[in-house]
Amino acid sequence: MSDFTLNTVARLQVAKQTAGDAMVTGMRRAVERFRREQTGQDVLEYSGLIVFVAIVIGLLFTIKVPENVGTAVANAFNAVFQPHHTYTAPSPLTVSTTANGG
């Protein structure tokens, strides 16, 4: 091989390695930047979701939905598994519209 050919092959290999390293470095930087930008957003979204679920659960207990659902389920099971039990529908939910709750 001539010196020119060896020189050209060596330069091509170095250029190939340099381009590969630059590409990997660029991808790593892009991934790190994406991670940094998303970290705060994830925490905020999860916190908002937890607050929303807590509010919904609080509202359900405020209007006594668990008690009414529990009564309805118990009556339904009793009607199915006890031979002489009649199904009793739960009382309807009442929501007070006055300020003092009465």
C-alpha positions as CSV (number, residue, x, y, z in Angstrom):
1,M,0.0,0.0,0.0
2,S,1.1,3.5,-0.7
3,D,1.5,6.2,1.9
4,F,-1.4,8.1,0.3
5,T,-3.7,5.1,0.6
6,L,-2.7,4.4,4.2
7,N,-3.1,8.1,5.1
8,T,-6.6,8.2,3.4
9,V,-7.8,5.0,5.2
10,A,-6.5,6.3,8.5
11,R,-8.2,9.6,8.1
12,L,-11.5,7.9,7.1
13,Q,-11.3,5.7,10.2
14,V,-10.6,8.6,12.5
15,A,-13.4,10.7,10.9
16,K,-15.8,7.7,11.2
17,Q,-14.9,7.3,14.9
18,T,-15.2,11.0,15.5
19,A,-18.6,11.2,13.8
20,G,-19.8,8.2,15.9
21,D,-18.6,9.8,19.1
22,A,-20.2,13.1,18.2
23,M,-23.5,11.4,17.5
24,V,-23.5,9.4,20.7
25,T,-22.6,12.5,22.7
26,G,-25.3,14.5,21.0
27,M,-27.9,11.8,21.8
28,R,-26.8,11.6,25.4
29,R,-27.1,15.4,25.8
30,A,-30.6,15.3,24.2
31,V,-31.7,12.5,26.5
32,E,-30.3,14.3,29.6
33,R,-32.0,17.6,28.6
34,F,-35.3,15.7,28.0
35,R,-35.0,14.1,31.5
36,R,-34.3,17.4,33.2
37,E,-37.3,19.1,31.5
38,Q,-39.7,16.4,32.3
39,T,-38.8,15.9,36.0
40,G,-40.8,18.8,37.4
41,Q,-43.7,18.2,35.1
42,D,-44.1,14.6,36.2
43,V,-44.1,15.6,39.9
44,L,-46.7,18.3,39.2
45,E,-49.0,16.0,37.3
46,Y,-48.8,13.2,39.9
47,S,-49.4,15.7,42.7
48,G,-52.5,17.1,40.9
49,L,-53.8,13.6,40.3
50,I,-53.5,12.7,44.0
51,V,-55.2,15.9,45.0
52,F,-58.0,15.3,42.6
53,V,-58.6,11.7,43.8
54,A,-58.5,12.9,47.5
55,I,-61.2,15.6,46.7
56,V,-63.4,13.0,44.9
57,I,-63.1,10.6,47.9
58,G,-63.8,13.4,50.3
59,L,-66.9,14.4,48.4
60,L,-68.2,10.8,48.3
61,F,-67.9,10.5,52.1
62,T,-69.5,13.9,52.5
63,I,-72.7,12.9,50.8
64,K,-72.6,9.4,52.4
65,V,-72.3,7.4,49.2
66,P,-70.3,4.6,50.9
67,E,-73.1,4.0,53.4
68,N,-75.8,3.9,50.7
69,V,-73.7,1.7,48.4
70,G,-72.9,-0.6,51.3
71,T,-76.6,-0.9,52.3
72,A,-77.6,-1.6,48.7
73,V,-74.9,-4.3,48.2
74,A,-75.8,-5.9,51.6
75,N,-79.5,-6.0,50.7
76,A,-78.8,-7.4,47.2
77,F,-76.6,-10.2,48.6
78,N,-79.2,-11.0,51.3
79,A,-81.9,-11.2,48.6
80,V,-79.8,-13.6,46.6
81,F,-78.4,-15.9,49.4
82,Q,-81.2,-15.9,52.0
83,P,-84.4,-17.6,50.9
84,H,-87.0,-15.4,52.6
85,H,-85.3,-12.1,52.4
86,T,-86.8,-9.3,50.3
87,Y,-84.7,-6.7,48.7
88,T,-84.9,-3.3,50.3
89,A,-83.8,-0.4,48.1
90,P,-81.6,2.2,49.8
91,S,-83.0,5.6,50.6
92,P,-82.2,8.2,48.0
93,L,-79.4,10.6,48.6
94,T,-80.4,14.0,50.0
95,V,-78.2,16.9,49.5
96,S,-78.9,20.0,51.6
97,T,-79.0,23.3,49.8
98,T,-79.2,25.5,52.9
99,A,-76.2,27.0,54.5
100,N,-76.8,25.4,58.0
101,G,-77.2,21.9,56.6
102,G,-80.8,21.5,57.7
